[in-house]
Amino acid sequence: MNFAEVPIGFSMALAQNETAVNAYAMMTKGQKQAYLSRAHRARSEQEMYQIVSDIAAEA
């Protein structure tokens, strides 16, 4: 993964949720790209945390 493509807010929110980190690590490249696309479109901190919450829910 090219970390230059990862929004800093997404990285920070993800780092605060161990369940989401583990779930994200197990995802396919395509699944990760879908979440990164959502993160790039996020317009608020709350949206970013919701994306991370959605990742954790997949665990």
mmCIF file of the N, C-alpha and C atoms, coordinates in Angstrom:
data_MODEL
# 
_entry.id   MODEL 
# 
loop_
_atom_site.group_PDB 
_atom_site.id 
_atom_site.type_symbol 
_atom_site.label_atom_id 
_atom_site.label_alt_id 
_atom_site.label_comp_id 
_atom_site.label_asym_id 
_atom_site.label_entity_id 
_atom_site.label_seq_id 
_atom_site.pdbx_PDB_ins_code 
_atom_site.Cartn_x 
_atom_site.Cartn_y 
_atom_site.Cartn_z 
_atom_site.occupancy 
_atom_site.B_iso_or_equiv 
_atom_site.pdbx_formal_charge 
_atom_site.auth_seq_id 
_atom_site.auth_comp_id 
_atom_site.auth_asym_id 
_atom_site.auth_atom_id 
_atom_site.pdbx_PDB_model_num 
ATOM 1   N N  . MET A 1 1  ? 0.843   -1.178 0.000  1.00 0.00 ? 1  MET A N  1 
ATOM 2   C CA . MET A 1 1  ? 0.000   0.000  0.000  1.00 0.00 ? 1  MET A CA 1 
ATOM 3   C C  . MET A 1 1  ? 0.883   1.234  0.000  1.00 0.00 ? 1  MET A C  1 
ATOM 4   N N  . ASN A 1 2  ? 0.540   2.180  -0.804 1.00 0.00 ? 2  ASN A N  1 
ATOM 5   C CA . ASN A 1 2  ? 1.259   3.430  -0.870 1.00 0.00 ? 2  ASN A CA 1 
ATOM 6   C C  . ASN A 1 2  ? 0.664   4.381  0.166  1.00 0.00 ? 2  ASN A C  1 
ATOM 7   N N  . PHE A 1 3  ? 1.399   4.611  1.252  1.00 0.00 ? 3  PHE A N  1 
ATOM 8   C CA . PHE A 1 3  ? 0.862   5.429  2.327  1.00 0.00 ? 3  PHE A CA 1 
ATOM 9   C C  . PHE A 1 3  ? 0.674   6.891  1.932  1.00 0.00 ? 3  PHE A C  1 
ATOM 10  N N  . ALA A 1 4  ? 1.247   7.305  0.832  1.00 0.00 ? 4  ALA A N  1 
ATOM 11  C CA . ALA A 1 4  ? 1.010   8.660  0.343  1.00 0.00 ? 4  ALA A CA 1 
ATOM 12  C C  . ALA A 1 4  ? -0.443  8.814  -0.106 1.00 0.00 ? 4  ALA A C  1 
ATOM 13  N N  . GLU A 1 5  ? -1.089  7.703  -0.424 1.00 0.00 ? 5  GLU A N  1 
ATOM 14  C CA . GLU A 1 5  ? -2.479  7.722  -0.869 1.00 0.00 ? 5  GLU A CA 1 
ATOM 15  C C  . GLU A 1 5  ? -3.464  7.631  0.283  1.00 0.00 ? 5  GLU A C  1 
ATOM 16  N N  . VAL A 1 6  ? -2.983  7.375  1.491  1.00 0.00 ? 6  VAL A N  1 
ATOM 17  C CA . VAL A 1 6  ? -3.856  7.186  2.649  1.00 0.00 ? 6  VAL A CA 1 
ATOM 18  C C  . VAL A 1 6  ? -4.067  8.522  3.350  1.00 0.00 ? 6  VAL A C  1 
ATOM 19  N N  . PRO A 1 7  ? -5.323  8.980  3.441  1.00 0.00 ? 7  PRO A N  1 
ATOM 20  C CA . PRO A 1 7  ? -5.588  10.232 4.151  1.00 0.00 ? 7  PRO A CA 1 
ATOM 21  C C  . PRO A 1 7  ? -5.128  10.135 5.609  1.00 0.00 ? 7  PRO A C  1 
ATOM 22  N N  . ILE A 1 8  ? -4.500  11.173 6.102  1.00 0.00 ? 8  ILE A N  1 
ATOM 23  C CA . ILE A 1 8  ? -3.963  11.167 7.463  1.00 0.00 ? 8  ILE A CA 1 
ATOM 24  C C  . ILE A 1 8  ? -5.068  10.941 8.492  1.00 0.00 ? 8  ILE A C  1 
ATOM 25  N N  . GLY A 1 9  ? -6.224  11.507 8.273  1.00 0.00 ? 9  GLY A N  1 
ATOM 26  C CA . GLY A 1 9  ? -7.339  11.314 9.200  1.00 0.00 ? 9  GLY A CA 1 
ATOM 27  C C  . GLY A 1 9  ? -7.779  9.866  9.272  1.00 0.00 ? 9  GLY A C  1 
ATOM 28  N N  . PHE A 1 10 ? -7.724  9.186  8.138  1.00 0.00 ? 10 PHE A N  1 
ATOM 29  C CA . PHE A 1 10 ? -8.069  7.770  8.098  1.00 0.00 ? 10 PHE A CA 1 
ATOM 30  C C  . PHE A 1 10 ? -7.036  6.968  8.875  1.00 0.00 ? 10 PHE A C  1 
ATOM 31  N N  . SER A 1 11 ? -5.778  7.252  8.652  1.00 0.00 ? 11 SER A N  1 
ATOM 32  C CA . SER A 1 11 ? -4.701  6.555  9.374  1.00 0.00 ? 11 SER A CA 1 
ATOM 33  C C  . SER A 1 11 ? -4.832  6.743  10.872 1.00 0.00 ? 11 SER A C  1 
ATOM 34  N N  . MET A 1 12 ? -5.119  7.954  11.275 1.00 0.00 ? 12 MET A N  1 
ATOM 35  C CA . MET A 1 12 ? -5.229  8.253  12.700 1.00 0.00 ? 12 MET A CA 1 
ATOM 36  C C  . MET A 1 12 ? -6.441  7.552  13.321 1.00 0.00 ? 12 MET A C  1 
ATOM 37  N N  . ALA A 1 13 ? -7.565  7.594  12.636 1.00 0.00 ? 13 ALA A N  1 
ATOM 38  C CA . ALA A 1 13 ? -8.773  6.945  13.155 1.00 0.00 ? 13 ALA A CA 1 
ATOM 39  C C  . ALA A 1 13 ? -8.580  5.432  13.203 1.00 0.00 ? 13 ALA A C  1 
ATOM 40  N N  . LEU A 1 14 ? -7.964  4.887  12.182 1.00 0.00 ? 14 LEU A N  1 
ATOM 41  C CA . LEU A 1 14 ? -7.724  3.452  12.133 1.00 0.00 ? 14 LEU A CA 1 
ATOM 42  C C  . LEU A 1 14 ? -6.792  3.020  13.266 1.00 0.00 ? 14 LEU A C  1 
ATOM 43  N N  . ALA A 1 15 ? -5.772  3.797  13.525 1.00 0.00 ? 15 ALA A N  1 
ATOM 44  C CA . ALA A 1 15 ? -4.806  3.466  14.570 1.00 0.00 ? 15 ALA A CA 1 
ATOM 45  C C  . ALA A 1 15 ? -5.441  3.420  15.958 1.00 0.00 ? 15 ALA A C  1 
ATOM 46  N N  . GLN A 1 16 ? -6.567  4.072  16.122 1.00 0.00 ? 16 GLN A N  1 
ATOM 47  C CA . GLN A 1 16 ? -7.239  4.123  17.414 1.00 0.00 ? 16 GLN A CA 1 
ATOM 48  C C  . GLN A 1 16 ? -8.226  2.979  17.621 1.00 0.00 ? 16 GLN A C  1 
ATOM 49  N N  . ASN A 1 17 ? -8.348  2.107  16.627 1.00 0.00 ? 17 ASN A N  1 
ATOM 50  C CA . ASN A 1 17 ? -9.322  1.018  16.706 1.00 0.00 ? 17 ASN A CA 1 
ATOM 51  C C  . ASN A 1 17 ? -8.631  -0.290 16.320 1.00 0.00 ? 17 ASN A C  1 
ATOM 52  N N  . GLU A 1 18 ? -8.209  -1.036 17.325 1.00 0.00 ? 18 GLU A N  1 
ATOM 53  C CA . GLU A 1 18 ? -7.449  -2.262 17.077 1.00 0.00 ? 18 GLU A CA 1 
ATOM 54  C C  . GLU A 1 18 ? -8.235  -3.278 16.254 1.00 0.00 ? 18 GLU A C  1 
ATOM 55  N N  . THR A 1 19 ? -9.518  -3.387 16.507 1.00 0.00 ? 19 THR A N  1 
ATOM 56  C CA . THR A 1 19 ? -10.349 -4.323 15.744 1.00 0.00 ? 19 THR A CA 1 
ATOM 57  C C  . THR A 1 19 ? -10.346 -3.952 14.271 1.00 0.00 ? 19 THR A C  1 
ATOM 58  N N  . ALA A 1 20 ? -10.472 -2.663 13.986 1.00 0.00 ? 20 ALA A N  1 
ATOM 59  C CA . ALA A 1 20 ? -10.471 -2.196 12.602 1.00 0.00 ? 20 ALA A CA 1 
ATOM 60  C C  . ALA A 1 20 ? -9.110  -2.413 11.941 1.00 0.00 ? 20 ALA A C  1 
ATOM 61  N N  . VAL A 1 21 ? -8.041  -2.167 12.691 1.00 0.00 ? 21 VAL A N  1 
ATOM 62  C CA . VAL A 1 21 ? -6.693  -2.388 12.149 1.00 0.00 ? 21 VAL A CA 1 
ATOM 63  C C  . VAL A 1 21 ? -6.539  -3.841 11.718 1.00 0.00 ? 21 VAL A C  1 
ATOM 64  N N  . ASN A 1 22 ? -6.935  -4.751 12.591 1.00 0.00 ? 22 ASN A N  1 
ATOM 65  C CA . ASN A 1 22 ? -6.807  -6.176 12.281 1.00 0.00 ? 22 ASN A CA 1 
ATOM 66  C C  . ASN A 1 22 ? -7.687  -6.582 11.102 1.00 0.00 ? 22 ASN A C  1 
ATOM 67  N N  . ALA A 1 23 ? -8.903  -6.065 11.058 1.00 0.00 ? 23 ALA A N  1 
ATOM 68  C CA . ALA A 1 23 ? -9.808  -6.380 9.950  1.00 0.00 ? 23 ALA A CA 1 
ATOM 69  C C  . ALA A 1 23 ? -9.255  -5.817 8.638  1.00 0.00 ? 23 ALA A C  1 
ATOM 70  N N  . TYR A 1 24 ? -8.745  -4.593 8.682  1.00 0.00 ? 24 TYR A N  1 
ATOM 71  C CA . TYR A 1 24 ? -8.186  -3.955 7.490  1.00 0.00 ? 24 TYR A CA 1 
ATOM 72  C C  . TYR A 1 24 ? -6.987  -4.748 6.968  1.00 0.00 ? 24 TYR A C  1 
ATOM 73  N N  . ALA A 1 25 ? -6.162  -5.235 7.884  1.00 0.00 ? 25 ALA A N  1 
ATOM 74  C CA . ALA A 1 25 ? -4.977  -6.000 7.494  1.00 0.00 ? 25 ALA A CA 1 
ATOM 75  C C  . ALA A 1 25 ? -5.346  -7.284 6.759  1.00 0.00 ? 25 ALA A C  1 
ATOM 76  N N  . MET A 1 26 ? -6.502  -7.827 7.048  1.00 0.00 ? 26 MET A N  1 
ATOM 77  C CA . MET A 1 26 ? -6.928  -9.080 6.436  1.00 0.00 ? 26 MET A CA 1 
ATOM 78  C C  . MET A 1 26 ? -7.684  -8.885 5.107  1.00 0.00 ? 26 MET A C  1 
ATOM 79  N N  . MET A 1 27 ? -7.971  -7.651 4.757  1.00 0.00 ? 27 MET A N  1 
ATOM 80  C CA . MET A 1 27 ? -8.737  -7.366 3.542  1.00 0.00 ? 27 MET A CA 1 
ATOM 81  C C  . MET A 1 27 ? -7.903  -7.557 2.277  1.00 0.00 ? 27 MET A C  1 
ATOM 82  N N  . THR A 1 28 ? -8.619  -7.798 1.193  1.00 0.00 ? 28 THR A N  1 
ATOM 83  C CA . THR A 1 28 ? -7.967  -7.865 -0.114 1.00 0.00 ? 28 THR A CA 1 
ATOM 84  C C  . THR A 1 28 ? -7.597  -6.451 -0.546 1.00 0.00 ? 28 THR A C  1 
ATOM 85  N N  . LYS A 1 29 ? -6.762  -6.359 -1.532 1.00 0.00 ? 29 LYS A N  1 
ATOM 86  C CA . LYS A 1 29 ? -6.366  -5.046 -2.062 1.00 0.00 ? 29 LYS A CA 1 
ATOM 87  C C  . LYS A 1 29 ? -7.595  -4.268 -2.544 1.00 0.00 ? 29 LYS A C  1 
ATOM 88  N N  . GLY A 1 30 ? -8.519  -4.949 -3.166 1.00 0.00 ? 30 GLY A N  1 
ATOM 89  C CA . GLY A 1 30 ? -9.731  -4.299 -3.658 1.00 0.00 ? 30 GLY A CA 1 
ATOM 90  C C  . GLY A 1 30 ? -10.603 -3.756 -2.545 1.00 0.00 ? 30 GLY A C  1 
ATOM 91  N N  . GLN A 1 31 ? -10.739 -4.535 -1.469 1.00 0.00 ? 31 GLN A N  1 
ATOM 92  C CA . GLN A 1 31 ? -11.522 -4.072 -0.330 1.00 0.00 ? 31 GLN A CA 1 
ATOM 93  C C  . GLN A 1 31 ? -10.871 -2.843 0.302  1.00 0.00 ? 31 GLN A C  1 
ATOM 94  N N  . LYS A 1 32 ? -9.558  -2.902 0.458  1.00 0.00 ? 32 LYS A N  1 
ATOM 95  C CA . LYS A 1 32 ? -8.837  -1.756 1.031  1.00 0.00 ? 32 LYS A CA 1 
ATOM 96  C C  . LYS A 1 32 ? -9.025  -0.523 0.165  1.00 0.00 ? 32 LYS A C  1 
ATOM 97  N N  . GLN A 1 33 ? -8.941  -0.704 -1.150 1.00 0.00 ? 33 GLN A N  1 
ATOM 98  C CA . GLN A 1 33 ? -9.093  0.427  -2.060 1.00 0.00 ? 33 GLN A CA 1 
ATOM 99  C C  . GLN A 1 33 ? -10.485 1.044  -1.953 1.00 0.00 ? 33 GLN A C  1 
ATOM 100 N N  . ALA A 1 34 ? -11.502 0.221  -1.750 1.00 0.00 ? 34 ALA A N  1 
ATOM 101 C CA . ALA A 1 34 ? -12.859 0.735  -1.595 1.00 0.00 ? 34 ALA A CA 1 
ATOM 102 C C  . ALA A 1 34 ? -12.965 1.616  -0.356 1.00 0.00 ? 34 ALA A C  1 
ATOM 103 N N  . TYR A 1 35 ? -12.364 1.177  0.745  1.00 0.00 ? 35 TYR A N  1 
ATOM 104 C CA . TYR A 1 35 ? -12.394 1.993  1.961  1.00 0.00 ? 35 TYR A CA 1 
ATOM 105 C C  . TYR A 1 35 ? -11.547 3.255  1.805  1.00 0.00 ? 35 TYR A C  1 
ATOM 106 N N  . LEU A 1 36 ? -10.426 3.148  1.118  1.00 0.00 ? 36 LEU A N  1 
ATOM 107 C CA . LEU A 1 36 ? -9.609  4.346  0.881  1.00 0.00 ? 36 LEU A CA 1 
ATOM 108 C C  . LEU A 1 36 ? -10.368 5.362  0.032  1.00 0.00 ? 36 LEU A C  1 
ATOM 109 N N  . SER A 1 37 ? -11.120 4.880  -0.933 1.00 0.00 ? 37 SER A N  1 
ATOM 110 C CA . SER A 1 37 ? -11.928 5.781  -1.761 1.00 0.00 ? 37 SER A CA 1 
ATOM 111 C C  . SER A 1 37 ? -12.959 6.512  -0.908 1.00 0.00 ? 37 SER A C  1 
ATOM 112 N N  . ARG A 1 38 ? -13.603 5.754  -0.009 1.00 0.00 ? 38 ARG A N  1 
ATOM 113 C CA . ARG A 1 38 ? -14.561 6.396  0.915  1.00 0.00 ? 38 ARG A CA 1 
ATOM 114 C C  . ARG A 1 38 ? -13.866 7.427  1.785  1.00 0.00 ? 38 ARG A C  1 
ATOM 115 N N  . ALA A 1 39 ? -12.679 7.081  2.269  1.00 0.00 ? 39 ALA A N  1 
ATOM 116 C CA . ALA A 1 39 ? -11.934 7.995  3.143  1.00 0.00 ? 39 ALA A CA 1 
ATOM 117 C C  . ALA A 1 39 ? -11.564 9.280  2.407  1.00 0.00 ? 39 ALA A C  1 
ATOM 118 N N  . HIS A 1 40 ? -11.212 9.169  1.144  1.00 0.00 ? 40 HIS A N  1 
ATOM 119 C CA . HIS A 1 40 ? -10.878 10.364 0.354  1.00 0.00 ? 40 HIS A CA 1 
ATOM 120 C C  . HIS A 1 40 ? -12.098 11.267 0.153  1.00 0.00 ? 40 HIS A C  1 
ATOM 121 N N  . ARG A 1 41 ? -13.282 10.671 0.145  1.00 0.00 ? 41 ARG A N  1 
ATOM 122 C CA . ARG A 1 41 ? -14.509 11.458 -0.042 1.00 0.00 ? 41 ARG A CA 1 
ATOM 123 C C  . ARG A 1 41 ? -15.085 11.991 1.265  1.00 0.00 ? 41 ARG A C  1 
ATOM 124 N N  . ALA A 1 42 ? -14.572 11.518 2.388  1.00 0.00 ? 42 ALA A N  1 
ATOM 125 C CA . ALA A 1 42 ? -15.101 11.937 3.699  1.00 0.00 ? 42 ALA A CA 1 
ATOM 126 C C  . ALA A 1 42 ? -14.936 13.445 3.873  1.00 0.00 ? 42 ALA A C  1 
ATOM 127 N N  . ARG A 1 43 ? -15.968 14.064 4.414  1.00 0.00 ? 43 ARG A N  1 
ATOM 128 C CA . ARG A 1 43 ? -15.971 15.521 4.584  1.00 0.00 ? 43 ARG A CA 1 
ATOM 129 C C  . ARG A 1 43 ? -15.881 15.953 6.044  1.00 0.00 ? 43 ARG A C  1 
ATOM 130 N N  . SER A 1 44 ? -15.823 14.979 6.948  1.00 0.00 ? 44 SER A N  1 
ATOM 131 C CA . SER A 1 44 ? -15.745 15.342 8.364  1.00 0.00 ? 44 SER A CA 1 
ATOM 132 C C  . SER A 1 44 ? -15.024 14.244 9.137  1.00 0.00 ? 44 SER A C  1 
ATOM 133 N N  . GLU A 1 45 ? -14.610 14.607 10.322 1.00 0.00 ? 45 GLU A N  1 
ATOM 134 C CA . GLU A 1 45 ? -13.981 13.647 11.220 1.00 0.00 ? 45 GLU A CA 1 
ATOM 135 C C  . GLU A 1 45 ? -14.961 12.527 11.559 1.00 0.00 ? 45 GLU A C  1 
ATOM 136 N N  . GLN A 1 46 ? -16.214 12.888 11.746 1.00 0.00 ? 46 GLN A N  1 
ATOM 137 C CA . GLN A 1 46 ? -17.227 11.890 12.072 1.00 0.00 ? 46 GLN A CA 1 
ATOM 138 C C  . GLN A 1 46 ? -17.371 10.866 10.954 1.00 0.00 ? 46 GLN A C  1 
ATOM 139 N N  . GLU A 1 47 ? -17.336 11.321 9.712  1.00 0.00 ? 47 GLU A N  1 
ATOM 140 C CA . GLU A 1 47 ? -17.404 10.398 8.581  1.00 0.00 ? 47 GLU A CA 1 
ATOM 141 C C  . GLU A 1 47 ? -16.215 9.442  8.579  1.00 0.00 ? 47 GLU A C  1 
ATOM 142 N N  . MET A 1 48 ? -15.037 9.963  8.885  1.00 0.00 ? 48 MET A N  1 
ATOM 143 C CA . MET A 1 48 ? -13.832 9.142  8.902  1.00 0.00 ? 48 MET A CA 1 
ATOM 144 C C  . MET A 1 48 ? -13.948 8.057  9.972  1.00 0.00 ? 48 MET A C  1 
ATOM 145 N N  . TYR A 1 49 ? -14.429 8.450  11.147 1.00 0.00 ? 49 TYR A N  1 
ATOM 146 C CA . TYR A 1 49 ? -14.607 7.468  12.216 1.00 0.00 ? 49 TYR A CA 1 
ATOM 147 C C  . TYR A 1 49 ? -15.694 6.457  11.873 1.00 0.00 ? 49 TYR A C  1 
ATOM 148 N N  . GLN A 1 50 ? -16.704 6.861  11.118 1.00 0.00 ? 50 GLN A N  1 
ATOM 149 C CA . GLN A 1 50 ? -17.747 5.915  10.701 1.00 0.00 ? 50 GLN A CA 1 
ATOM 150 C C  . GLN A 1 50 ? -17.167 4.882  9.744  1.00 0.00 ? 50 GLN A C  1 
ATOM 151 N N  . ILE A 1 51 ? -16.302 5.318  8.858  1.00 0.00 ? 51 ILE A N  1 
ATOM 152 C CA . ILE A 1 51 ? -15.652 4.385  7.933  1.00 0.00 ? 51 ILE A CA 1 
ATOM 153 C C  . ILE A 1 51 ? -14.863 3.349  8.721  1.00 0.00 ? 51 ILE A C  1 
ATOM 154 N N  . VAL A 1 52 ? -14.099 3.805  9.703  1.00 0.00 ? 52 VAL A N  1 
ATOM 155 C CA . VAL A 1 52 ? -13.317 2.889  10.537 1.00 0.00 ? 52 VAL A CA 1 
ATOM 156 C C  . VAL A 1 52 ? -14.244 1.958  11.328 1.00 0.00 ? 52 VAL A C  1 
ATOM 157 N N  . SER A 1 53 ? -15.340 2.491  11.807 1.00 0.00 ? 53 SER A N  1 
ATOM 158 C CA . SER A 1 53 ? -16.318 1.670  12.518 1.00 0.00 ? 53 SER A CA 1 
ATOM 159 C C  . SER A 1 53 ? -16.892 0.586  11.597 1.00 0.00 ? 53 SER A C  1 
ATOM 160 N N  . ASP A 1 54 ? -17.135 0.942  10.349 1.00 0.00 ? 54 ASP A N  1 
ATOM 161 C CA . ASP A 1 54 ? -17.621 -0.024 9.371  1.00 0.00 ? 54 ASP A CA 1 
ATOM 162 C C  . ASP A 1 54 ? -16.597 -1.136 9.134  1.00 0.00 ? 54 ASP A C  1 
ATOM 163 N N  . ILE A 1 55 ? -15.329 -0.767 9.103  1.00 0.00 ? 55 ILE A N  1 
ATOM 164 C CA . ILE A 1 55 ? -14.278 -1.772 8.947  1.00 0.00 ? 55 ILE A CA 1 
ATOM 165 C C  . ILE A 1 55 ? -14.287 -2.720 10.130 1.00 0.00 ? 55 ILE A C  1 
ATOM 166 N N  . ALA A 1 56 ? -14.374 -2.174 11.327 1.00 0.00 ? 56 ALA A N  1 
ATOM 167 C CA . ALA A 1 56 ? -14.394 -3.004 12.541 1.00 0.00 ? 56 ALA A CA 1 
ATOM 168 C C  . ALA A 1 56 ? -15.593 -3.939 12.544 1.00 0.00 ? 56 ALA A C  1 
ATOM 169 N N  . ALA A 1 57 ? -16.720 -3.481 12.006 1.00 0.00 ? 57 ALA A N  1 
ATOM 170 C CA . ALA A 1 57 ? -17.925 -4.297 11.970 1.00 0.00 ? 57 ALA A CA 1 
ATOM 171 C C  . ALA A 1 57 ? -17.764 -5.508 11.063 1.00 0.00 ? 57 ALA A C  1 
ATOM 172 N N  . GLU A 1 58 ? -16.852 -5.437 10.114 1.00 0.00 ? 58 GLU A N  1 
ATOM 173 C CA . GLU A 1 58 ? -16.606 -6.568 9.206  1.00 0.00 ? 58 GLU A CA 1 
ATOM 174 C C  . GLU A 1 58 ? -15.804 -7.668 9.881  1.00 0.00 ? 58 GLU A C  1 
ATOM 175 N N  . ALA A 1 59 ? -15.206 -7.364 11.027 1.00 0.00 ? 59 ALA A N  1 
ATOM 176 C CA . ALA A 1 59 ? -14.342 -8.346 11.720 1.00 0.00 ? 59 ALA A CA 1 
ATOM 177 C C  . ALA A 1 59 ? -15.140 -9.494 12.281 1.00 0.00 ? 59 ALA A C  1 
# 
